[in-house]
Amino acid sequence: MDNANKSGSHAVFNIKLHIVLVTKYRRKTRTPELLEYLETAFGDIPEGWRCRLIEFGGEPDHVHLLIDIHPALDISVLINNLKTASARRTRNRFTEHLVKFYCAKPLFWHRAYFVGSVGGATLETVRAYVDAQGTAGHARKSAAKAKSNPKPSA
């Protein structure tokens, strides 16, 4: 997985989200062909939002997305846009298949979703790092690290 930091004009960032979207009424509407199409759609849609799909997986009644996002985004707006755009594209392409599950109603995703932040370090590692800030042990480690990796002079 690409874990490199990115930079903008005022921020250095590395934000990855795990998103789970569930079908309306938890209906098992996803076929292998439909899941393949959703993977393509979710690969295209985030690009307009300065995001990138890293991984995709799904079951008949839900999908998982791992997305690299830009920090200026409103997560709920991004997710609603992902749901709306993917639903519209999929309903247009798989109308006959989906009408069996939702009649003629334009339904696809459930309103609710799951989103969690994902990082390269475990929560325990970050918690220990933050807890160690300002301690004598942290100061000694920082000084030792600075001595072993001196900055080049200009």
C-alpha positions as CSV (number, residue, x, y, z in Angstrom):
1,M,0.0,0.0,0.0
2,D,1.3,3.5,-0.9
3,N,1.9,5.1,2.5
4,A,3.8,8.2,1.3
5,N,2.9,11.6,2.6
6,K,1.5,14.1,0.2
7,S,1.8,17.9,0.4
8,G,-0.4,20.8,-0.4
9,S,0.3,24.5,-0.2
10,H,-0.2,24.5,3.6
11,A,-0.3,20.9,4.8
12,V,1.5,17.6,4.6
13,F,-1.0,14.7,4.9
14,N,-1.6,11.0,4.6
15,I,-5.3,10.2,5.2
16,K,-6.8,6.9,4.3
17,L,-10.4,5.9,5.1
18,H,-12.1,2.5,5.2
19,I,-15.7,3.0,4.0
20,V,-18.4,0.4,4.1
21,L,-21.6,0.9,2.1
22,V,-24.6,-1.4,2.6
23,T,-27.4,-2.0,0.1
24,K,-30.9,-0.7,0.8
25,Y,-32.7,-3.2,3.0
26,R,-29.5,-5.3,3.0
27,R,-30.7,-7.0,-0.2
28,K,-28.2,-9.3,-1.9
29,T,-28.2,-7.4,-5.2
30,R,-24.4,-7.6,-6.0
31,T,-23.4,-10.1,-8.7
32,P,-19.7,-10.6,-9.7
33,E,-20.4,-8.5,-12.8
34,L,-22.0,-5.7,-10.8
35,L,-19.2,-5.8,-8.2
36,E,-16.7,-5.5,-11.1
37,Y,-18.6,-2.5,-12.5
38,L,-18.7,-0.9,-9.0
39,E,-15.0,-1.3,-8.7
40,T,-14.5,0.6,-11.9
41,A,-17.0,3.3,-10.9
42,F,-15.4,3.8,-7.5
43,G,-12.0,4.0,-9.2
44,D,-13.3,6.9,-11.4
45,I,-15.5,8.9,-9.1
46,P,-13.0,9.9,-6.4
47,E,-10.6,11.4,-8.9
48,G,-12.9,14.5,-9.2
49,W,-12.6,14.9,-5.4
50,R,-8.7,14.7,-5.2
51,C,-9.0,11.2,-3.8
52,R,-7.9,7.8,-5.0
53,L,-9.3,4.3,-4.6
54,I,-6.6,2.0,-3.1
55,E,-8.6,-1.2,-2.6
56,F,-12.1,-2.4,-3.3
57,G,-14.0,-5.5,-2.1
58,G,-17.5,-6.6,-1.8
59,E,-20.2,-9.1,-0.9
60,P,-23.7,-9.4,-2.3
61,D,-25.1,-6.9,0.2
62,H,-22.2,-4.5,0.9
63,V,-18.9,-3.1,-0.4
64,H,-15.6,-2.0,1.3
65,L,-13.5,0.9,0.0
66,L,-10.1,2.0,1.0
67,I,-9.7,5.5,-0.2
68,D,-6.8,8.0,0.1
69,I,-8.3,11.4,0.6
70,H,-7.4,15.1,0.6
71,P,-7.7,16.9,4.0
72,A,-9.9,19.7,2.7
73,L,-12.7,17.3,2.1
74,D,-15.9,17.0,4.1
75,I,-16.1,13.2,4.6
76,S,-19.9,13.0,4.8
77,V,-20.2,15.0,1.5
78,L,-17.6,12.8,-0.1
79,I,-19.4,9.6,0.9
80,N,-22.8,10.9,-0.2
81,N,-21.3,11.9,-3.5
82,L,-19.7,8.4,-3.9
83,K,-23.1,6.8,-3.1
84,T,-25.1,9.0,-5.4
85,A,-22.8,8.8,-8.4
86,S,-22.2,5.0,-8.1
87,A,-25.9,4.4,-7.6
88,R,-26.9,6.4,-10.6
89,R,-24.3,4.8,-12.9
90,T,-25.2,1.3,-11.6
91,R,-29.0,1.7,-11.9
92,N,-28.5,2.9,-15.5
93,R,-26.3,0.0,-16.4
94,F,-28.1,-2.8,-14.4
95,T,-31.8,-1.6,-14.6
96,E,-33.3,-5.0,-15.4
97,H,-31.3,-6.8,-12.6
98,L,-32.1,-4.2,-9.9
99,V,-35.8,-3.8,-10.7
100,K,-36.3,-7.3,-9.2
101,F,-35.1,-6.0,-5.8
102,Y,-36.4,-2.4,-5.8
103,C,-39.3,-2.4,-8.3
104,A,-39.2,0.9,-10.2
105,K,-37.9,2.9,-7.2
106,P,-34.5,4.5,-7.6
107,L,-33.0,2.8,-4.5
108,F,-29.6,1.3,-4.1
109,W,-27.6,2.2,-1.0
110,H,-28.8,2.4,2.6
111,R,-28.6,5.9,4.1
112,A,-26.1,4.7,6.8
113,Y,-22.5,3.9,6.2
114,F,-19.3,3.1,8.2
115,V,-16.2,5.1,7.9
116,G,-13.0,4.6,9.9
117,S,-9.5,6.2,9.6
118,V,-6.7,3.9,8.7
119,G,-3.0,4.5,9.3
120,G,0.4,2.8,9.0
121,A,0.8,2.8,12.8
122,T,-1.4,1.0,15.3
123,L,-3.5,3.0,17.7
124,E,-1.4,1.8,20.6
125,T,1.8,3.1,18.9
126,V,0.3,6.5,18.3
127,R,-1.1,6.7,21.8
128,A,2.3,5.8,23.3
129,Y,4.0,8.4,21.1
130,V,1.6,11.1,22.1
131,D,1.8,10.1,25.7
132,A,5.6,10.3,25.6
133,Q,5.7,13.9,24.4
134,G,7.3,16.3,26.9
135,T,8.8,13.5,28.9
136,A,12.5,13.2,29.7
137,G,12.7,9.9,27.9
138,H,11.3,11.4,24.7
139,A,13.8,14.3,24.9
140,R,16.7,11.8,25.3
141,K,15.5,9.8,22.3
142,S,15.1,12.9,20.2
143,A,18.6,14.2,21.1
144,A,20.2,10.8,20.3
145,K,18.3,10.7,17.0
146,A,19.5,14.2,16.0
147,K,23.1,13.2,16.8
148,S,23.0,10.1,14.7
149,N,21.4,11.9,11.8
150,P,23.0,15.3,11.6
151,K,21.5,17.8,9.2
152,P,23.6,18.7,6.2
153,S,25.0,22.3,6.4
154,A,24.0,24.7,3.7
